[in-house]
Amino acid sequence: MGWVMIIAMVVSSAVSAYSSYQAGVESRKQSQRYAEALEADKKRRQKDIARKTRKLAGHQKASFLASGISLTGDGTAGEVLGETYDFGMEDIKNVGEAYTNKQEQVLAEGRSDYNAGLLGAVSAGASGVAGVAGSIGGLGSTSGGEQVVGGNSTLASPSIK
């Protein structure tokens, strides 16, 4: 195998290593962008739940007042309003936890893909080095039964005593 082939092997393994590394980097960047989008969506959903909770509590207050039910002191109206806010806060917390778990999963997948890309790059580089080393070792012999030894060419022959 000639030097041209060795150079081609080096270039090929370098391109393969770089491609693997870049794929890992891009996957990690995508996971980070997706996690940021999830964060924005989480905040939007939590604000929406808070708005709906306030709106429901406002309707409940208006309904109680229209029915002549007092909102002050101990009583069912105060408990109902308290539970409305408690359920709203629980929903906000649950949405936040669900989104946070999804974000952590997405980021973990991105890190895993990045690490796989690094491993692929190292593997491609190592196999390229091994291939080149094997090729260089093979440069000392030719296919015609001739062997190059110390710069001199000798014909291989059956054992001569």
CYANA upper distance limits for C-alpha pairs under 8 A (distance plus 0.5 A):
  1 MET  CA      5 MET  CA      6.78
  1 MET  CA      6 ILE  CA      7.93
  1 MET  CA    135 SER  CA      6.90
  1 MET  CA    138 GLY  CA      7.54
  1 MET  CA    139 LEU  CA      6.91
  2 GLY  CA      6 ILE  CA      7.06
  2 GLY  CA    139 LEU  CA      7.67
  3 TRP  CA      7 ILE  CA      6.57
  4 VAL  CA      8 ALA  CA      6.62
  5 MET  CA      9 MET  CA      6.63
  6 ILE  CA     10 VAL  CA      6.74
  6 ILE  CA    132 VAL  CA      6.33
  6 ILE  CA    135 SER  CA      7.27
  6 ILE  CA    136 ILE  CA      8.28
  7 ILE  CA     11 VAL  CA      6.65
  8 ALA  CA     12 SER  CA      6.45
  9 MET  CA     13 SER  CA      6.55
  9 MET  CA    128 GLY  CA      6.92
  9 MET  CA    131 GLY  CA      7.86
  9 MET  CA    132 VAL  CA      7.35
 10 VAL  CA     14 ALA  CA      6.57
 10 VAL  CA    128 GLY  CA      6.52
 10 VAL  CA    129 VAL  CA      7.98
 10 VAL  CA    132 VAL  CA      7.58
 11 VAL  CA     15 VAL  CA      6.59
 12 SER  CA     16 SER  CA      6.61
 12 SER  CA    128 GLY  CA      8.34
 13 SER  CA     17 ALA  CA      6.48
 13 SER  CA    124 ALA  CA      6.06
 13 SER  CA    125 GLY  CA      6.23
 13 SER  CA    127 SER  CA      7.98
 13 SER  CA    128 GLY  CA      5.52
 14 ALA  CA     18 TYR  CA      6.57
 14 ALA  CA    124 ALA  CA      7.94
 14 ALA  CA    125 GLY  CA      6.94
 14 ALA  CA    128 GLY  CA      8.26
 15 VAL  CA     19 SER  CA      6.51
 16 SER  CA     20 SER  CA      6.67
 16 SER  CA    121 ALA  CA      7.49
 16 SER  CA    124 ALA  CA      6.64
 17 ALA  CA     21 TYR  CA      6.70
 17 ALA  CA    120 GLY  CA      7.07
 17 ALA  CA    121 ALA  CA      4.26
 17 ALA  CA    122 VAL  CA      7.18
 17 ALA  CA    123 SER  CA      8.10
 17 ALA  CA    124 ALA  CA      5.62
 17 ALA  CA    125 GLY  CA      6.41
 18 TYR  CA     22 GLN  CA      6.53
 18 TYR  CA    121 ALA  CA      6.83
 19 SER  CA     23 ALA  CA      6.60
 19 SER  CA    121 ALA  CA      8.13
 20 SER  CA     24 GLY  CA      6.94
 20 SER  CA    117 GLY  CA      5.30
 20 SER  CA    118 LEU  CA      7.43
 20 SER  CA    120 GLY  CA      6.10
 20 SER  CA    121 ALA  CA      5.81
 21 TYR  CA     25 VAL  CA      6.79
 21 TYR  CA    114 TYR  CA      7.91
 21 TYR  CA    117 GLY  CA      5.10
 21 TYR  CA    118 LEU  CA      5.77
 21 TYR  CA    120 GLY  CA      7.63
 21 TYR  CA    121 ALA  CA      6.04
 22 GLN  CA     26 GLU  CA      6.52
 22 GLN  CA    117 GLY  CA      7.71
 23 ALA  CA     27 SER  CA      6.61
 23 ALA  CA    114 TYR  CA      8.01
 23 ALA  CA    117 GLY  CA      6.70
 24 GLY  CA     28 ARG  CA      6.74
 24 GLY  CA    110 GLY  CA      8.29
 24 GLY  CA    113 ASP  CA      5.68
 24 GLY  CA    114 TYR  CA      4.23
 24 GLY  CA    115 ASN  CA      7.31
 24 GLY  CA    116 ALA  CA      7.16
 24 GLY  CA    117 GLY  CA      4.78
 24 GLY  CA    118 LEU  CA      7.42
 25 VAL  CA     29 LYS  CA      6.75
 25 VAL  CA    114 TYR  CA      6.04
 25 VAL  CA    117 GLY  CA      7.96
 26 GLU  CA     30 GLN  CA      6.60
 27 SER  CA     31 SER  CA      6.69
 27 SER  CA    110 GLY  CA      6.08
 27 SER  CA    113 ASP  CA      6.74
 27 SER  CA    114 TYR  CA      7.11
 28 ARG  CA     32 GLN  CA      6.78
 28 ARG  CA    107 LEU  CA      7.89
 28 ARG  CA    109 GLU  CA      8.44
 28 ARG  CA    110 GLY  CA      4.65
 28 ARG  CA    111 ARG  CA      6.41
 28 ARG  CA    113 ASP  CA      7.31
 28 ARG  CA    114 TYR  CA      6.33
 29 LYS  CA     33 ARG  CA      6.77
 29 LYS  CA    110 GLY  CA      8.00
 30 GLN  CA     34 TYR  CA      6.60
 30 GLN  CA    110 GLY  CA      8.01
 31 SER  CA     35 ALA  CA      6.55
 31 SER  CA    106 VAL  CA      6.17
 31 SER  CA    107 LEU  CA      6.03
 31 SER  CA    109 GLU  CA      7.94
 31 SER  CA    110 GLY  CA      5.71
 32 GLN  CA     36 GLU  CA      6.75
 32 GLN  CA    106 VAL  CA      8.33
 32 GLN  CA    107 LEU  CA      6.81
 32 GLN  CA    110 GLY  CA      8.07
 33 ARG  CA     37 ALA  CA      6.78
 34 TYR  CA     38 LEU  CA      6.65
 34 TYR  CA    103 GLN  CA      8.41
 34 TYR  CA    106 VAL  CA      7.98
 35 ALA  CA     39 GLU  CA      6.72
 35 ALA  CA    103 GLN  CA      5.49
 35 ALA  CA    104 GLU  CA      8.44
 35 ALA  CA    106 VAL  CA      7.10
 35 ALA  CA    107 LEU  CA      7.39
 36 GLU  CA     40 ALA  CA      6.90
 37 ALA  CA     41 ASP  CA      6.70
 38 LEU  CA     42 LYS  CA      6.45
 38 LEU  CA     99 TYR  CA      7.13
 38 LEU  CA    103 GLN  CA      7.19
 39 GLU  CA     43 LYS  CA      6.81
 39 GLU  CA     99 TYR  CA      7.74
 39 GLU  CA    100 THR  CA      8.32
 39 GLU  CA    103 GLN  CA      8.23
 40 ALA  CA     44 ARG  CA      6.76
 41 ASP  CA     45 ARG  CA      6.59
 42 LYS  CA     46 GLN  CA      6.60
 42 LYS  CA     95 VAL  CA      7.49
 42 LYS  CA     96 GLY  CA      6.74
 42 LYS  CA     99 TYR  CA      6.60
 43 LYS  CA     47 LYS  CA      6.64
 43 LYS  CA     96 GLY  CA      8.50
 44 ARG  CA     48 ASP  CA      6.67
 45 ARG  CA     49 ILE  CA      6.70
 45 ARG  CA     95 VAL  CA      8.09
 46 GLN  CA     50 ALA  CA      6.71
 46 GLN  CA     92 ILE  CA      5.72
 46 GLN  CA     95 VAL  CA      7.42
 46 GLN  CA     96 GLY  CA      7.81
 47 LYS  CA     51 ARG  CA      6.60
 48 ASP  CA     52 LYS  CA      6.65
 49 ILE  CA     53 THR  CA      6.50
 49 ILE  CA     88 GLY  CA      7.13
 49 ILE  CA     91 ASP  CA      7.78
 49 ILE  CA     92 ILE  CA      6.96
 50 ALA  CA     54 ARG  CA      6.71
 50 ALA  CA     88 GLY  CA      6.98
 50 ALA  CA     89 MET  CA      8.06
 50 ALA  CA     92 ILE  CA      7.79
 51 ARG  CA     55 LYS  CA      6.65
 52 LYS  CA     56 LEU  CA      6.54
 53 THR  CA     57 ALA  CA      6.60
 53 THR  CA     84 THR  CA      7.40
 53 THR  CA     85 TYR  CA      7.00
 53 THR  CA     88 GLY  CA      6.04
 54 ARG  CA     58 GLY  CA      6.54
 54 ARG  CA     85 TYR  CA      8.19
 55 LYS  CA     59 HIS  CA      6.79
 56 LEU  CA     60 GLN  CA      6.67
 56 LEU  CA     84 THR  CA      8.21
 57 ALA  CA     61 LYS  CA      6.62
 57 ALA  CA     81 LEU  CA      6.55
 57 ALA  CA     84 THR  CA      6.99
 57 ALA  CA     85 TYR  CA      7.92
 58 GLY  CA     62 ALA  CA      6.67
 59 HIS  CA     63 SER  CA      6.52
 60 GLN  CA     64 PHE  CA      6.59
 60 GLN  CA     81 LEU  CA      7.73
 61 LYS  CA     65 LEU  CA      6.57
 61 LYS  CA     71 LEU  CA      8.04
 61 LYS  CA     81 LEU  CA      8.17
 62 ALA  CA     66 ALA  CA      6.44
 63 SER  CA     67 SER  CA      6.67
 64 PHE  CA     68 GLY  CA      6.78
 64 PHE  CA     69 ILE  CA      5.47
 64 PHE  CA     70 SER  CA      7.63
 64 PHE  CA     71 LEU  CA      7.98
 64 PHE  CA     77 ALA  CA      7.45
 65 LEU  CA     69 ILE  CA      5.92
 65 LEU  CA     70 SER  CA      7.09
 65 LEU  CA     71 LEU  CA      8.04
 69 ILE  CA     77 ALA  CA      7.69
 70 SER  CA     77 ALA  CA      7.72
 71 LEU  CA     75 GLY  CA      8.32
 71 LEU  CA     77 ALA  CA      6.28
 71 LEU  CA     78 GLY  CA      6.24
 72 THR  CA     78 GLY  CA      7.50
 73 GLY  CA     78 GLY  CA      8.03
 74 ASP  CA     78 GLY  CA      7.25
 74 ASP  CA     79 GLU  CA      8.47
 75 GLY  CA     79 GLU  CA      6.99
 76 THR  CA     80 VAL  CA      6.50
 77 ALA  CA     81 LEU  CA      6.74
 78 GLY  CA     82 GLY  CA      6.54
 79 GLU  CA     83 GLU  CA      6.58
 80 VAL  CA     84 THR  CA      6.65
 81 LEU  CA     85 TYR  CA      6.90
 82 GLY  CA     86 ASP  CA      6.60
 83 GLU  CA     87 PHE  CA      6.42
 84 THR  CA     88 GLY  CA      6.68
 85 TYR  CA     89 MET  CA      6.63
 86 ASP  CA     90 GLU  CA      6.64
 87 PHE  CA     91 ASP  CA      6.62
 88 GLY  CA     92 ILE  CA      6.73
 89 MET  CA     93 LYS  CA      6.67
 90 GLU  CA     94 ASN  CA      6.60
 91 ASP  CA     95 VAL  CA      6.59
 92 ILE  CA     96 GLY  CA      6.66
 93 LYS  CA     97 GLU  CA      6.69
 94 ASN  CA     98 ALA  CA      6.61
 95 VAL  CA     99 TYR  CA      6.67
 96 GLY  CA    100 THR  CA      6.52
 97 GLU  CA    101 ASN  CA      6.56
 98 ALA  CA    102 LYS  CA      6.79
 99 TYR  CA    103 GLN  CA      6.58
100 THR  CA    104 GLU  CA      6.66
101 ASN  CA    105 GLN  CA      6.72
102 LYS  CA    106 VAL  CA      6.65
103 GLN  CA    107 LEU  CA      6.63
104 GLU  CA    108 ALA  CA      6.53
105 GLN  CA    109 GLU  CA      6.71
106 VAL  CA    110 GLY  CA      6.77
107 LEU  CA    111 ARG  CA      6.70
108 ALA  CA    112 SER  CA      6.60
109 GLU  CA    113 ASP  CA      6.61
110 GLY  CA    114 TYR  CA      6.60
111 ARG  CA    115 ASN  CA      6.62
112 SER  CA    116 ALA  CA      6.60
113 ASP  CA    117 GLY  CA      6.59
114 TYR  CA    118 LEU  CA      6.81
115 ASN  CA    119 LEU  CA      6.62
116 ALA  CA    120 GLY  CA      6.48
117 GLY  CA    121 ALA  CA      6.59
118 LEU  CA    122 VAL  CA      6.69
119 LEU  CA    123 SER  CA      6.49
120 GLY  CA    124 ALA  CA      6.48
121 ALA  CA    125 GLY  CA      6.58
122 VAL  CA    126 ALA  CA      6.50
123 SER  CA    127 SER  CA      6.58
124 ALA  CA    128 GLY  CA      6.55
125 GLY  CA    129 VAL  CA      6.67
126 ALA  CA    130 ALA  CA      6.62
127 SER  CA    131 GLY  CA      6.48
128 GLY  CA    132 VAL  CA      6.60
129 VAL  CA    133 ALA  CA      6.50
130 ALA  CA    134 GLY  CA      6.59
131 GLY  CA    135 SER  CA      6.58
132 VAL  CA    136 ILE  CA      6.53
133 ALA  CA    137 GLY  CA      6.72
134 GLY  CA    138 GLY  CA      6.83
135 SER  CA    139 LEU  CA      6.95
136 ILE  CA    140 GLY  CA      8.18
140 GLY  CA    147 GLN  CA      7.38
140 GLY  CA    148 VAL  CA      6.27
140 GLY  CA    149 VAL  CA      8.14
141 SER  CA    146 GLU  CA      7.30
141 SER  CA    147 GLN  CA      5.49
141 SER  CA    148 VAL  CA      6.56
142 THR  CA    146 GLU  CA      6.28
142 THR  CA    147 GLN  CA      6.74
142 THR  CA    148 VAL  CA      8.29
145 GLY  CA    155 LEU  CA      7.17
145 GLY  CA    156 ALA  CA      6.24
146 GLU  CA    153 SER  CA      7.21
146 GLU  CA    154 THR  CA      6.54
146 GLU  CA    155 LEU  CA      5.52
146 GLU  CA    156 ALA  CA      6.23
147 GLN  CA    153 SER  CA      6.57
147 GLN  CA    154 THR  CA      6.55
147 GLN  CA    155 LEU  CA      7.34
147 GLN  CA    156 ALA  CA      7.35
148 VAL  CA    152 ASN  CA      6.32
148 VAL  CA    153 SER  CA      5.38
148 VAL  CA    154 THR  CA      7.34
149 VAL  CA    153 SER  CA      6.93
149 VAL  CA    154 THR  CA      8.14
